[in-house]
């Protein structure tokens, strides 16, 4: 393999990884219908996994995105704190 083909392959691989990182959060944001269950699992130092029913919907390797996503419901400073009380298992 020539050095020119090696040098051009590395940037392409890097772009693909960058694209995958940008698309992973988009896969996490899905439309839900009445009765659908979305389960989020926070993985400190990694990010999060979201399951729609029993199926893995997204594995997001972005810790900052995961923290922001879960803060929507769990941060006491959230703009809609009543969302927290409507989570399954939440205590009033």
Z-matrix of the N, CA and C atoms (Angstrom, degrees):
N
C 1 1.446
C 2 1.522 1 108.35
N 3 1.285 2 116.78 1 135.78
C 4 1.465 3 120.55 2 -178.67
C 5 1.521 4 110.29 3 -77.14
N 6 1.310 5 115.86 4 158.99
C 7 1.466 6 119.73 5 -179.89
C 8 1.520 7 111.13 6 -66.00
N 9 1.328 8 117.49 7 -28.92
C 10 1.462 9 118.85 8 179.93
C 11 1.520 10 110.91 9 -68.96
N 12 1.341 11 117.87 10 -35.93
C 13 1.461 12 118.64 11 179.26
C 14 1.518 13 110.52 12 -72.64
N 15 1.331 14 118.55 13 -32.55
C 16 1.459 15 121.26 14 176.52
C 17 1.526 16 110.49 15 -67.25
N 18 1.302 17 116.18 16 -43.33
C 19 1.462 18 118.94 17 -176.05
C 20 1.524 19 111.42 18 -69.46
N 21 1.323 20 118.02 19 -30.43
C 22 1.462 21 118.60 20 178.91
C 23 1.526 22 111.52 21 -82.00
N 24 1.333 23 118.79 22 -24.27
C 25 1.461 24 121.55 23 179.35
C 26 1.524 25 110.82 24 -70.31
N 27 1.323 26 118.05 25 -37.66
C 28 1.462 27 121.01 26 -178.35
C 29 1.528 28 111.87 27 -62.51
N 30 1.326 29 120.33 28 -47.89
C 31 1.471 30 118.98 29 177.85
C 32 1.532 31 112.65 30 -62.37
N 33 1.341 32 117.24 31 -36.49
C 34 1.471 33 119.17 32 178.38
C 35 1.519 34 110.24 33 -63.74
N 36 1.321 35 117.74 34 -44.05
C 37 1.465 36 121.20 35 179.16
C 38 1.522 37 110.28 36 -62.24
N 39 1.325 38 116.74 37 -40.72
C 40 1.456 39 120.88 38 178.86
C 41 1.525 40 111.04 39 -64.01
N 42 1.341 41 116.81 40 -41.32
C 43 1.472 42 120.53 41 177.99
C 44 1.516 43 110.79 42 -63.89
N 45 1.353 44 117.71 43 -40.18
C 46 1.464 45 120.39 44 178.74
C 47 1.526 46 110.62 45 -63.06
N 48 1.339 47 117.35 46 -42.57
C 49 1.468 48 119.93 47 178.42
C 50 1.522 49 109.77 48 -63.86
N 51 1.323 50 117.65 49 -41.35
C 52 1.456 51 121.08 50 178.56
C 53 1.518 52 111.75 51 -62.70
N 54 1.323 53 116.41 52 -41.68
C 55 1.463 54 120.77 53 177.72
C 56 1.520 55 110.22 54 -64.41
N 57 1.329 56 117.67 55 -43.10
C 58 1.463 57 121.32 56 179.50
C 59 1.522 58 110.41 57 -61.19
N 60 1.347 59 117.74 58 -40.10
C 61 1.466 60 120.36 59 178.62
C 62 1.519 61 111.15 60 -64.79
N 63 1.328 62 117.26 61 -37.75
C 64 1.469 63 119.74 62 179.46
C 65 1.521 64 111.44 63 -72.12
N 66 1.319 65 118.43 64 -33.98
C 67 1.461 66 121.20 65 -177.43
C 68 1.515 67 113.06 66 -79.61
N 69 1.325 68 118.96 67 -28.06
C 70 1.460 69 121.47 68 -178.12
C 71 1.531 70 111.57 69 -55.58
N 72 1.343 71 119.81 70 -48.87
C 73 1.466 72 118.04 71 177.37
C 74 1.526 73 112.90 72 -61.66
N 75 1.317 74 117.83 73 -33.38
C 76 1.473 75 119.71 74 178.41
C 77 1.523 76 110.90 75 -63.91
N 78 1.335 77 117.33 76 -38.05
C 79 1.463 78 120.33 77 177.67
C 80 1.520 79 110.71 78 -66.59
N 81 1.329 80 117.14 79 -25.05
C 82 1.452 81 121.29 80 179.93
C 83 1.526 82 111.05 81 -72.96
N 84 1.310 83 117.41 82 -27.70
C 85 1.459 84 121.74 83 -175.83
C 86 1.520 85 109.31 84 -95.01
N 87 1.322 86 115.12 85 90.92
C 88 1.460 87 121.14 86 -174.88
C 89 1.524 88 110.10 87 -112.52
N 90 1.317 89 115.13 88 155.06
C 91 1.457 90 120.04 89 172.75
C 92 1.518 91 108.54 90 -76.67
N 93 1.314 92 116.23 91 137.68
C 94 1.453 93 121.57 92 178.61
C 95 1.516 94 109.02 93 -117.99
N 96 1.313 95 114.89 94 147.74
C 97 1.463 96 121.26 95 175.93
C 98 1.524 97 108.11 96 -106.65
N 99 1.309 98 115.93 97 163.40
C 100 1.462 99 120.67 98 177.07
C 101 1.524 100 108.76 99 -52.70
N 102 1.323 101 115.96 100 131.58
C 103 1.459 102 120.71 101 179.31
C 104 1.520 103 114.32 102 92.57
N 105 1.339 104 118.37 103 -14.85
C 106 1.462 105 120.56 104 176.83
C 107 1.525 106 109.12 105 -69.52
N 108 1.314 107 115.82 106 147.31
C 109 1.460 108 120.76 107 176.81
C 110 1.521 109 108.73 108 -121.06
N 111 1.312 110 115.61 109 123.99
C 112 1.458 111 122.44 110 176.84
C 113 1.527 112 106.86 111 -113.60
N 114 1.322 113 116.23 112 122.50
C 115 1.463 114 121.62 113 -178.99
C 116 1.519 115 108.67 114 -113.99
N 117 1.316 116 115.89 115 125.27
C 118 1.448 117 121.25 116 178.04
C 119 1.514 118 110.93 117 -105.68
N 120 1.318 119 116.20 118 137.05
C 121 1.461 120 122.24 119 177.43
C 122 1.523 121 107.35 120 -121.56
N 123 1.340 122 115.86 121 115.24
C 124 1.458 123 121.10 122 178.34
C 125 1.518 124 108.84 123 -82.17
N 126 1.319 125 117.08 124 128.25
C 127 1.460 126 123.09 125 -179.57
C 128 1.526 127 108.16 126 -119.43
N 129 1.349 128 117.34 127 92.40
C 130 1.469 129 120.86 128 -176.93
C 131 1.528 130 111.76 129 -52.39
N 132 1.309 131 115.57 130 134.07
C 133 1.454 132 121.45 131 -179.70
C 134 1.520 133 113.80 132 83.08
N 135 1.319 134 117.40 133 -9.94
C 136 1.475 135 121.69 134 178.82
C 137 1.520 136 109.98 135 -117.83
N 138 1.295 137 116.78 136 -58.09
C 139 1.456 138 122.09 137 -174.88
C 140 1.511 139 109.63 138 149.18
N 141 1.324 140 116.05 139 -116.31
C 142 1.467 141 119.34 140 -177.24
C 143 1.513 142 111.16 141 -159.38
N 144 1.318 143 113.70 142 162.58
C 145 1.461 144 121.31 143 171.04
C 146 1.515 145 107.10 144 -126.72
N 147 1.314 146 115.30 145 140.09
C 148 1.455 147 121.16 146 176.67
C 149 1.519 148 108.55 147 -119.34
N 150 1.319 149 114.63 148 134.57
C 151 1.452 150 121.52 149 178.47
C 152 1.519 151 108.47 150 -117.66
N 153 1.298 152 115.88 151 132.12
C 154 1.463 153 122.13 152 173.57
C 155 1.513 154 105.22 153 -103.83
N 156 1.327 155 115.69 154 109.11
C 157 1.463 156 119.18 155 -169.12
C 158 1.528 157 106.86 156 66.04
N 159 1.329 158 116.49 157 -127.04
C 160 1.464 159 121.52 158 178.63
C 161 1.521 160 112.67 159 -99.95
N 162 1.319 161 117.92 160 2.25
C 163 1.467 162 122.07 161 -175.77
C 164 1.530 163 110.91 162 -99.04
N 165 1.334 164 115.88 163 135.97
C 166 1.457 165 120.61 164 175.55
C 167 1.526 166 108.36 165 -65.93
N 168 1.311 167 116.23 166 121.11
C 169 1.462 168 122.18 167 179.40
C 170 1.527 169 110.59 168 -91.89
N 171 1.353 170 115.79 169 -41.71
C 172 1.467 171 119.59 170 -176.82
C 173 1.516 172 110.06 171 -158.17
N 174 1.315 173 115.33 172 142.18
C 175 1.469 174 123.24 173 171.21
C 176 1.519 175 104.97 174 -118.88
N 177 1.315 176 115.86 175 104.44
C 178 1.460 177 121.48 176 -173.63
C 179 1.529 178 109.02 177 -103.69
N 180 1.311 179 116.37 178 109.11
C 181 1.466 180 122.14 179 -179.93
C 182 1.525 181 109.26 180 -88.96
N 183 1.326 182 115.35 181 65.23
C 184 1.464 183 121.47 182 -178.89
C 185 1.524 184 107.18 183 -149.07
N 186 1.332 185 115.82 184 96.91
C 187 1.457 186 121.27 185 -174.92
C 188 1.530 187 111.82 186 -60.40
N 189 1.319 188 118.13 187 -40.33
C 190 1.472 189 121.11 188 -179.48
C 191 1.528 190 111.04 189 -64.53
N 192 1.338 191 117.05 190 -42.21
C 193 1.462 192 119.98 191 178.02
C 194 1.520 193 109.83 192 -62.77
N 195 1.338 194 116.91 193 -44.21
C 196 1.463 195 120.87 194 -179.15
C 197 1.526 196 110.96 195 -60.15
N 198 1.319 197 116.90 196 -45.40
C 199 1.475 198 120.08 197 179.30
C 200 1.528 199 110.65 198 -61.68
N 201 1.317 200 117.36 199 -42.66
C 202 1.468 201 120.76 200 179.05
C 203 1.528 202 110.78 201 -65.62
N 204 1.335 203 117.06 202 -42.30
C 205 1.460 204 121.92 203 -179.60
C 206 1.527 205 110.70 204 -59.99
N 207 1.336 206 117.13 205 -49.74
C 208 1.463 207 119.88 206 -177.74
C 209 1.520 208 112.26 207 -72.39
N 210 1.321 209 117.99 208 -25.98
C 211 1.462 210 119.41 209 179.29
C 212 1.527 211 111.63 210 -67.23
N 213 1.318 212 117.54 211 -21.42
C 214 1.472 213 120.19 212 176.70
C 215 1.522 214 109.86 213 -54.20
N 216 1.333 215 116.10 214 -39.71
C 217 1.461 216 120.28 215 -177.26
C 218 1.520 217 113.16 216 -101.89
N 219 1.311 218 117.91 217 -30.61
C 220 1.460 219 119.74 218 -168.19
C 221 1.523 220 114.84 219 -102.70
N 222 1.304 221 118.86 220 -18.66
C 223 1.459 222 120.79 221 -179.18
C 224 1.524 223 109.35 222 -74.32
N 225 1.337 224 117.60 223 127.63
C 226 1.467 225 119.64 224 179.84
C 227 1.526 226 113.37 225 -61.48
N 228 1.337 227 116.99 226 -18.75
C 229 1.468 228 120.64 227 178.63
C 230 1.525 229 112.66 228 -90.39
N 231 1.345 230 117.12 229 8.32
C 232 1.468 231 120.90 230 -178.03
C 233 1.525 232 110.38 231 -56.96
N 234 1.328 233 115.71 232 148.43
C 235 1.469 234 120.36 233 -179.06
C 236 1.519 235 112.51 234 -67.20
N 237 1.323 236 117.74 235 -24.27
C 238 1.469 237 121.42 236 179.40
C 239 1.536 238 108.74 237 -128.38
N 240 1.341 239 117.90 238 74.44
C 241 1.458 240 120.31 239 -175.39
C 242 1.532 241 113.72 240 -61.97
N 243 1.327 242 117.73 241 -19.87
C 244 1.464 243 119.34 242 178.42
C 245 1.527 244 112.27 243 -66.57
N 246 1.357 245 117.78 244 -18.94
C 247 1.467 246 119.90 245 175.96
C 248 1.520 247 110.85 246 -59.81
N 249 1.331 248 116.67 247 -38.10
C 250 1.463 249 121.91 248 -178.19
C 251 1.525 250 110.69 249 -60.85
N 252 1.327 251 117.74 250 -38.83
C 253 1.461 252 120.27 251 -177.57
C 254 1.528 253 112.12 252 -71.85
N 255 1.329 254 117.01 253 -16.96
C 256 1.468 255 120.39 254 -179.58
C 257 1.530 256 112.63 255 -93.54
N 258 1.340 257 117.69 256 -0.76
C 259 1.464 258 119.97 257 177.90
C 260 1.521 259 109.50 258 -72.84
N 261 1.331 260 118.44 259 141.96
C 262 1.465 261 119.78 260 175.98
C 263 1.521 262 110.11 261 -57.68
N 264 1.330 263 116.31 262 133.05
C 265 1.455 264 121.14 263 178.87
C 266 1.515 265 114.54 264 83.24
N 267 1.329 266 116.48 265 -0.91
C 268 1.469 267 119.59 266 -179.24
C 269 1.516 268 110.05 267 -71.80
N 270 1.324 269 114.15 268 145.48
C 271 1.458 270 119.61 269 175.35
C 272 1.518 271 108.38 270 -103.43
N 273 1.335 272 115.69 271 129.23
C 274 1.455 273 123.11 272 -176.96
C 275 1.454 274 114.30 273 -47.76
